[in-house]
Amino acid sequence: MHSQLSGLISSVSDIAAIQIISNNGTIYYVNPASNSLNDNEEERKIVEKGLGRPYWFNTDPSTQTLMVGRVINSLDAQKKIGYVFVYLRESSIINTFKETELFNNGKLYIIDQQGYIVLARDRNLLGKRNEFTSKAINGFMDNNTFTTAKIAGKNYYVSYRDIKGTSWKMVCFIPSLEYEWEVILLRNWIFLTILLCCLLSFVLSVVISKDISKPVQDLSKKMQEVGKGNFSVYIDYDAKDEIGVLSRRFNEMVSQVNLLIKKVYQEELLKQKAELKSLRMQINPHFLYNTLESINWMARMHGVPEIGRMVKALGDLMRASINGEDFISVREEIRNIENYLTIQKFRYGDKISAEMDINPGILDVKIPKLILQPIVENAVIHGIENKIGNGKISIEGFSENGTVILRVKDDGIGMDEELCSKILSENHDSGKTDRHTHIGLKNVDKRIKMYYGEKYGIKIQSRKGCGTCVSISIPSNHTVNSSDS
């Protein structure tokens, strides 16, 4: 036994002594340091409670050793046959603590549950309590693993950790100043880095803004020149960025505007020439009007007023058809129809009678010029002229749901449904120019649809031998003052 224990101590320098005690009280030990070894009945009872688990005892300040003990159980019956106590040099553990950097700046203790120091760098503190361990006891009660404490006017960071297999705790006290200076240094570096970044950003922003703003300023100056009427400007900036795209579009716009100005100028010249030509051409109609007026007065002077009225109606009808306005009031269109019927009465006599029923509320509505005259002419030529006996034409006008309805009825020979559907169709032959082709109706329908849309135009209702009804529908939003008519 002595040989075995001596060999173990020689191979492990951290062991100061080993003591083995049998159940009958026999003690085997090796104690090269000649330390006073404990033979306390109370310590045996403590290790017996461990049932083979090691139990660590506090450091002995006199020998500066830590004792760990356990019972020895037999391998067969697992019954206690003795005790073993190993005495470890406290310096071997302290040397491990010295290797840590924080130990030089702070305080590191291993303490028991009552706050007594088990291990410490200062061996004079072994088995004692101080203000640090008292603070640590408060930390045990709060179940903290990390906290702060103020001891002797200084702030400390306090960290706790359990040592497995023992009832001890490792407690570390680190002065806050030891870490705050690093935080301050880090803060200063951060501020310096932010300042440098701000300065660099400012310099870069100035350079980039100049690079961006210069083309924009040039573009703005060129636009101002265009605004003053100079259309010969050109921007020489052929980059592929947004400013380059704007510059190219600006050059294209100025070029197009310049071409449009030249085109409008040329069109104005042509328009002036056309107006001069039109003025010259108006000499002949005026001469014709004057001639017809002279015939009118000569007929009256020679006692033939019928010829005078017919010539006067023809002159008024020609003047209305040649007049340059595209829209006239319903009142003026009715006047043209009256002139047309006056002329036709001299031809047909009592064969044709006409009546008008026009609502006064629509007399000032603007309508396309000469849309009723072709319909009335169609009623005379295709409806009544071929009828045996006299015929009647009725002209109505009224407003219905925001729409002006103009309706021309005749009691002539009428037509079948097939011809009605062909008159306004696109496939209807409009190449002929004789008076029996109904071209006037189709042209009127096209004009109305062109001005107002497809929902407006002409509708034809007719039956063979029962007459024809032609209706015109246009919106009632074109009005003129009565004084203008």
Disulfide bonds with the S-S distance in Angstrom:
none
